[in-house]
């Protein structure tokens, strides 16, 4: 968390120090900005979210009853439906059950990870402040342990790792914010209840590539379907439009080829990391894989250069 905060605020620190701010003043300015953002969030966004949560809690029994009545009606009248429709309903039901199981496990892992990690949150400001204060010293402390070509290789590898992490963290947060904003606007246009709450949930879920947006879609579809089945269709349309804008315009321009990882590889990494380390693994799987890829690539290039130099000497 301290590292994420550092990479998010590092451009601000660089901007301030280019304008002759001393290090202590840039750190203090960043802390003031963060405090102001937290205050603004609490004052402006928390009250409507709190109202929507309270409204959702009050409406939850009615929503559950409506969903249960709808399922009972379908089950009781299945013999009146054509065989093709029954087959389609069965396939859809199985898919929904599998997706619901996956989503529930995902949310349970998220909650348990947040609860188990809550007690160390007091350490985050210390890590964050020291990273802002001494971040230039970290890499030299490592590559100065080496000499010659190996030192240059370690220095280049650390620089590449820093670039990958910076671009991934800054890019993913910016993409999630833009996507959540688009989704919120779309939900307000179609008149979906709890639009702000669902958009906030989408913001955090979009931090997880590929899988996160689909997890965020489930509660929105349920809320829309219980209000009006056609509204659930419009929820899917809003999400599809937002995802198309993201995949064709936002992500290519923000992330570019930062990771250069095939989508199937990303999905496999997320699923494997989730099984191994829960929600924390899902969050960290892709950037850790990107770091490992950078290291392997640099090792390969270094060995190739050594072989090339040896061949020239011969």
Order of alpha helices (4+ residues) and beta strands (2+ residues): alpha-alpha-alpha-alpha-alpha-alpha-alpha-alpha-alpha-alpha-alpha
